[in-house]
Amino acid sequence: MKRMLFFLWAALVVVAYYVVHKPFALPLLLGLWPLAAVAGALAAGLGLGTMVVRGDEGDSRATLALRVGMGLGLLAIIQLALAAVGALSPFISWGAWIIAVGYLVATGRRREWAAAWRWPGDTASRWLALFCGLALGGALLQALAPPTAWDALVYHLTVPKLYLQTGRLTGAVDLPYLGFPQWGEMLFLWLLPVGGDRAAAVLHWTFAPLTLLLVPELLRPIAPGRGWLAAAIVLSTGTATLLAGWPYVEWMMMFAVTAACVCLTRSFTAEAAESAEKEKKFLANSARSAVSFRWLALAGAFAGLAFAAKYTAAGAAIGLAVAVAALGGGTLTQRAQRLTVFGAGAVVFVLPWLIKDWALTGNPVYPFFFGGRFWDSWRAAWYARGGTGLPPWRLLIAPWEMTVQGAEGAPGYAATLGPLWLALLPAVLIGWRGRSDVARKQLTLLLTVIGVAFAAWLAQAAWSAQLQQSRLLFGVFPALACVLASGLASGFPAPERNGVNFRWVMNALIALVLALASVQYAVEALAHNPLSVLTGEQSEADYLRQRLGWYAVAMEQVNVLPPGSKVVFLWEPRTYPCATVSRCEGDTLLDRWWHARRLGQSAGAAAAQWRAEGATHVLIFELGRATIEAQGFDPFTPADWAELKTLIAEHLTSMADFGGAYELYEIK
């Protein structure tokens, strides 16, 4: 009895103390909730994927990643079907999340996650693992902060928000990106009611470690034990690491392409093993094994998932198809058979998005090629900018330019790649003669996918400046990192006596680059300071004002306009912060005024059309407009700018000026 009273007294004191002296703030608990929401999504992915990705061939960590990724692909198709029939509901999202978490707990699958993370045994790998942990940790902190990234506010989050508010799929909004494949957006659609928009960013972040779990298996035939080096090379890419913390889809594409390479590797391995067995038993070698075909179909499925993340993954998908046809050997019939199996797997994850576009717009690849609602030849020409691409001589030096001159957010290549990709590129050619047949085949597979994807990117960059962004190549970066790591492993053996230790020199150079990248990531994290809003020291509104400037202030004013207001944006495409998507009509392609003028509209005609469509206000990004006029890149004429002044002077009434950057008008 005395012990019981003593325990109750101690418990009372502890509880009373922490009621007054809280060890953590409630905002921190709420801020970490997206992690739990995403855990449910991963559990659902694992459950669905385990039914499809069977067999334990290869690395168990890669198998786990393949199952989760495949399951999340299937989950997106299920969500697409629910949205198509108007069955979107927070209750469904929450119910599915609870079932997924219950499955994870009941089946003990959490042990598979624990087994996936292995602390490296050697010192060099530990330092590389530390760099990877710091890079991914900083990206995760950014993911837990309110979203501010450009494309997230334009469409990655706006699309699922629109579907939730309308209760179903819709194409009734002038947002061309509604026609893009929406693997990521469908997963965000499921997570928004459960974990909010920060959960969407965290889910995208999880595809970074999932991708890196696949790398060791790609390296096993060519450079076993170099997985941490390849992972560090990938994460030294400043823009790729930055994107991991945003609700984007680049890492989903990177995962899917890498997963397809892993499945193709397993298919070729199974095929070679069966051929050897048949030769040993003097059997005909005409039939292919069910195991080989199973992995071949899964390779096609992941290639389809890459396309379902971004249209621009098509180059890597074609590279995978070329590898399937060229590297398997056999007769023409056998090659056609392999391509058929690969293509059938891809169709499963490509066809639903084509059907969605066709049903909503009449164009299966909206807005490209066949036009559709809100689209015409003027807008197609504006968006494509055909003939503005790189000249032939610049295509030859594109790798140098994109590495040395490319910077995140800057015109042109628009990405910070880091120096290692170009610096280590000669490693591709090192040590080829000393390779085994298995290693050569693996390298040929990876180089085929990389080469075709790069050729496709060069063709796009030659045609249009809009397709010059080097992040469109990110899908093959993990495969390229494996090739570079393999070259370093075979090309720099231990030095001879009294010789120069080139391995040490190269390791020191790589360590220097990774150290500088770590400093850069730390500086960026301190500048953005996501912890301030995560811990509640800074309100979400203040954080958004700090990160988005006058845009955040302008959107606050837009959201307090009288009920029934509708705001037309000029030179501002971001509408996600609007209380309802229907309140704001973004200038998605920055072409609203140019398109109106090409259709022959005067200032008065444009204002009359907006009024007829229910618009009551106009928000102009004046700073952006002035920059566009000064640069002269967009094909506006002096008459277009003069008519805009007429619009403002005669048909609009100024309501608020936001630091000279934005101005809100009421339509007269």
C-alpha positions, 0 to 999 in steps of 0.5 A, a space after each residue: 500500500 505504501 509503495 502504491 501511494 508513493 507511486 501515485 504521489 510521484 506520478 502526480 508531481 510529474 504530471 503537474 510539473 509538465 502541465 506547467 512546464 510543457 516539454 514541447 509545444 502543441 504546434 510541434 506535435 501538429 507539425 509532426 503529424 504529416 509524418 504519421 499521415 505518410 506512414 499510413 500511405 507507405 503502409 498502404 503502398 506496402 500492402 498493395 505492392 506485396 500482392 504484385 511484387 513477389 519473389 525475393 530475388 536480389 537485394 531485400 532493401 530493393 524489394 521493399 522499395 519496389 513493393 512500396 512504390 508499386 503499391 503507391 502506383 496502384 493506390 493512385 489509380 484507385 484514387 483516380 477511379 474514386 475521383 472519376 465517379 465522384 466518390 471523394 470524401 475525407 471519410 474515405 481517406 481517413 478510413 483507408 489510412 486507418 486500415 493501412 496503419 492497422 495492416 502495418 501493425 497487425 502484420 509486423 511489416 515494420 520489421 522490414 523497414 527496420 531491416 532496410 536501414 543498415 549502418 555501414 561498416 567502413 569509415 568512408 561509407 559512414 562519412 558518406 552516410 552522414 552526408 546523405 543523412 544531413 541532406 535528407 534531414 534538411 529536405 525533410 524539415 523543409 517538407 514539414 514547413 508550409 508549401 511555398 514552391 512555385 509549381 506546388 502553388 500553381 498545380 501540384 497542390 492546386 489540382 487535388 484541392 480543386 478535385 476535393 472542392 468539386 468532389 470529383 475530377 473536373 476539367 472545367 478550369 483553365 489549368 492546362 496542367 490538369 491534363 498532365 499525368 497525375 500519379 503524384 497529385 492523386 496521392 496528394 489528393 488522398 493525403 490532403 484530408 488526413 495530413 494536409 498539404 505538408 503531408 504531400 511534401 513529406 510523401 514526395 520526400 520519402 521517394 528520395 530514400 526509396 530511390 536510394 534503397 534501389 541503388 545497391 542492387 544496380 551496383 552489385 554486378 559492377 561495384 558492390 559496396 559502393 551504394 553510399 558513394 552513388 547515393 552521395 553523388 545523387 544528393 550532391 545535386 543541389 536542386 534534386 535535394 531541394 526538390 525532395 522537400 517540396 510537394 513535387 513529382 521529380 523524385 517519384 519519376 527518379 524512383 520509377 526509372 531506377 526501379 525499372 532498371 532494377 527489374 530489368 536487371 533481375 529479368 536479365 539475371 533470371 534469363 541468363 540463369 535459365 539459359 545456363 541451366 538449359 545448356 547444362 541439360 542440353 535443352 532447347 533455349 527457345 522458351 523464356 522463364 516465368 520469372 524473367 517475364 514477371 520482372 520484365 512486366 514489372 520493369 514496364 510497369 515502373 516505366 509506365 509509372 515514370 510517365 505517370 509522374 511526368 510526361 518528360 520521363 518518356 525519354 527514359 522510358 524509350 531508353 528502357 524499351 531499347 534496352 529490352 529489345 537490344 540486350 536480351 539476345 535471341 531471335 527477332 521473335 523473342 525480342 518482340 515477345 520481350 517488348 510485348 511483355 514490357 509494353 503490356 506492363 507499361 500500358 497498365 499505368 499509362 492508359 488510365 491517365 490517357 483515358 482521364 484526359 480523353 474523357 475530360 478534354 477530348 484529347 488523351 494527351 491534353 494539352 499537346 498535339 490535339 488541342 482541347 478545351 481552353 486551348 487553341 493554336 495561339 496558346 499552343 505556340 505560346 507554350 511550345 515556343 518552337 524555334 527558341 531552343 539551343 543552337 547546334 554548337 551549344 548542344 555540344 557544350 550543354 553538359 558543361 553549361 548546365 553544370 558550370 552555369 546552371 543555377 536553381 531558379 535562373 533562366 535556361 537550365 534552371 537547376 544547380 547540379 553540382 560539379 561531380 557529374 561532369 567531373 567524374 564523367 570520364 570514369 564511364 570509360 575507365 576499366 571497361 576491358 577488365 570487366 566481366 561479361 555480367 558487369 559489361 551487360 549491366 553497364 550497357 543497360 544503364 548507359 543505354 537508358 541514360 544515353 537515349 534519355 539524354 538524346 531525347 533531352 537534347 532534341 527537346 532543348 534544341 527545339 524549345 527553350 521551355 524544355 532546356 531545364 536540366 532537371 528534366 534529366 533527373 530520372 536517369 541521375 541515380 543510374 548515372 551515379 551508379 555508373 560513375 561510382 563503378 568507374 571510380 571503383 575500377 579505375 583507381 586501384 591501390 597505388 603501386 609502391 612509390 606511386 601516386 595515390 590517385 584513389 586518395 586524391 579523387 576521394 579527397 576531391 569528392 569529400 571537398 565537394 560534399 563538404 561544400 554541399 553540406 555547408 550550402 544546405 546548412 546555410 539554406 536551411 538557416 535562411 529558410 528556418 522551417 523550424 521556426 514555424 514547426 515549433 510554433 515560434 513563428 505563425 504560418 502567416 508570418 512564415 509565408 510572408 517571409 518566404 513569399 513576400 508581397 504575394 502572400 499579403 496580396 492573397 490574404 486580401 484576395 481571401 477577404 473579398 466579399 462572398 461571390 468575388 472572382 479574381 482574374 490574375 495577370 502574370 501570376 499563375 499561383 492560386 493554391 492559397 485562394 480559399 476556394 479555387 473557383 475564387 481565383 483564375 490564375 494566369 497559368 501560362 502567363 499568356 492571358 493578356 497576350 492571348 486576348 490581344 491575339 484574338 483581337 480584343 481591346 481593353 474594353 472587350 477583355 473587361 467585358 468578357 471577364 465581367 460576363 464570366 463572373 469576374 469582379 476583380 483583377 490582380 496584376 503582378 506588376 513587378 513580373 509584368 515590368 520585368 517581362 516587358 523589359 526583357 522582351 522575351 515574350 512576344 508582346 508588342 508596344 500596342 499590347 502594352 499600350 492597351 493594357 494601360 487603357 484597361 487599367 485607366 478606363 476599366 479598372 479601379 485600384 483597390 490596394 497596392 502591395 509594395 509596388 509588386 502587386 496591385 488589386 483592382 475592381 472591374 468597373 
